[in-house]
Amino acid sequence: MAEFEQEDGITRDDLVQRVALMESMIADGRQYTGRNSWIFALWGLVDLTAWAWQSYVPQFGGRWAWPICLTTGVVLTLVGKMMQKRDKGYSSNNLCSRVMGVWGMMGMAMGIYIASAMLTHFDWQYSYVAGLLMMLGMAHAISAMLLRWRVQGLVAAVYWAGAVAIFVCNSGRVTNVIMLIEMGIVMVLFGLYAMGREPRRCCAKGERV
């Protein structure tokens, strides 16, 4: 057995250490997500505000609802990230960088997508809304696979189910209800849930949910 363990220069202890390192990186990745989950809650509220403004009180400058709310969300996000950078007690690993990259690319894609739809006046279509939910679901799914986090995988599934429901129902009223549920319940509640779990992960790395 000892000869087999040493055959490729890798011992059982090496494998155990590698597994422990992977579990530690996953725990750090979840902690990183929890640390930044205020962004989910913030953007859930931003989307809820813009959607409700445009849909239910359009007479009060409804066409400016999304531009104003999105700009406010970007400013608040940048301010929040700048404040976080002052905290020197937190370090990230390669997995955290990958998770950050996933959400960074998703944010860029959604920015281009939303701006293009608004400029060409196609942001009223059901397919436009379904596309938003599909992109959000994909980002959550990739992050869930990297972090082995079943709760976030469930969030991705809910987003995809909402997108499919929009196509199937093909109704403005149903689309409004789905968006309110997705942005209010799913995005905001997941953000608050992950924020609440983040402090415990500092003391219980490697835990699976």
N, C-alpha and C positions, 0 to 999 in steps of 0.2 A: 504493500500500500504506500509506503514511504517513497519507494522508487517511482511509482506512478505519479505521486504528487509532485515529485521533483523533475519529471520528464521534460516539461516545457519551462522549467524555472519558476513554476507557480505552485505554491504550497497551499494546503487547506487554510492556513492562517491568512494567507494573502487574499484568498477568495472571500473569507469572512470579513476582512477589512474592507474589501471593495464593496461588498453588499452593505456593510454598515455606512460606508461613505455615500453610496447611492441613496440610502434611506435618509441620511442626514441632509443631502442636497434636496431631496423631495420635500422634507419637512421645512427646510429653509425657503423653498419655492412657495410653499403654501403660506408661510409666514410673510413672504414678500407680497403675495397676492392679498392677504389680509391687511397688510400695512397700507396697501394702495386701494383697498375696496371702497374707501370714501368716494372714489371717482365714480364707481358704479351708482352709488346712492345719489351723488350730485347730478350725473347725467340722466338718471331716471327722473329726477325732479325737473330737470331742464326740459326733457322731452315731454313730460306730462304737462308742464306749464304751456309750452308752445302748442301742443296738440289741442289742449282744452281751449286755449285762447283762439286759435284759428277755427276750431270746429263749433264752439258754442257761443263765442262773442266776437264774430268776425267784424261787426260794426265798429269795434274799437281798434282800428288799425290791424285787422287780421292778417293782411298780406305781409306785415312786418313782424309777425309773431316769431317765425322761425329764425330770420336773420338776427333779430334782437336777442332771442334766447340762446341761440348757438354762440353768438359772440360773447355773451355773458358767461356761458359755460366754459369757453376756451380761456377767457381771462381768469376765472376762478380756479380752473385746473392749473394753469401756469403759476398762479400765486401760491396755490397749495403745494405744488411740487418744489417751488423755490424754498418754501418754509421747511419742507421735509429734508432738503439737502443740507440744512444747517445741523441736522442730527448726525453726529459722527459716530454714534454707537452702533450703527447698523451696517453690516457688510453683506454683499450679495455674492452668488457664485455663478458658474456658467449657466446653470439651469434657470436661475432668476433672469439672466440676460436673455435667454431664449424666450421665456415667458413675456418679458418686456418687449422683445422684438415682435412677437406675435401680435400683441395689442397695439404696438406702434404702427405696424403695417396695416392692421385693421382700421385704425383711426385715420390713416392716410387715405386708404381706399374709400372709406365712408365719406370723408371730406370731399374727395373728387366726385364721388357718386351723388351726394346731396347737392353740391354746388352745380354740377352739370344738369341735374333734374330741375333745379330751381331756375337756372338761366334759360332753359329750353321749355319751361312751363309744363313739364311732365310729372311734377311731384304730386299731382292729384290722383294718379293712377293707382289702382290696387296693387299692381305688380311692383310698383316702386316701393310701397310699404313692405310687401312680402320680401323684396330683395334686402331691405334693411335688416329684417329679422333673420334672414338666412345668413347674412354676414356676421351678425352678432352671435348666432348659434355656432357658426364655424370657429370663430375665435375662442369661444368658451369650450368647444369640443377639443380643439388642439391643446389648449391650456390644461384641460382635464386629463388628457392622455399623458402629457408631460409630467403632471403632478400626481397622477393616479388618484384623482379626487372624484369620487362618484357623484357627490352633490353637484359639482360644477358640470359634470356630464349630464345630469338630469336637467340642469338649467338650459344646456344646449338643446336637449330634446324638446323642451317646452317652447323655445324660440322657433325651432323647425316646425313643430306642430302648429304654432300660431300662423306661420307663413303658409303652410298647406291649407289651413282653415280659411285664410283670406281668399285663396284661389278658388276653393270649393264653394264658399258661400257667395262670393262676388257681390257683396253688399256693403254700402257705405256705413250703415249702422253697425253691422257686425265688425267691420274693420276698426271702427272707433272703439268698440268694446274690447277687441283683442289688443289694440295698442295700449289702452288704459291698463289692462291686466298685465301685459308684458312689461311695460315701463314702470307701472306703479308697484305691482306685486312682485314680479320676477326680478327686475333690475334693482329696485330699491331694497327689497327684502334680502336678496342675496348679498348686496353690499353691506347691509347692517349685520347679517349673519356672519360673513367673513371677517368683518371688523371685530365682532364680539369674540371670535375664536382666535384671533391673532395673538393676544397676550398669552393664552394658554399654550400656544405652540412654542413659545420661547422656552417653556419648561417641559414640554412633552414632545420633542421631535421624534419623527418616525411614526407617529400615530396615523392610522388610516381611518378615513371617514367613509 
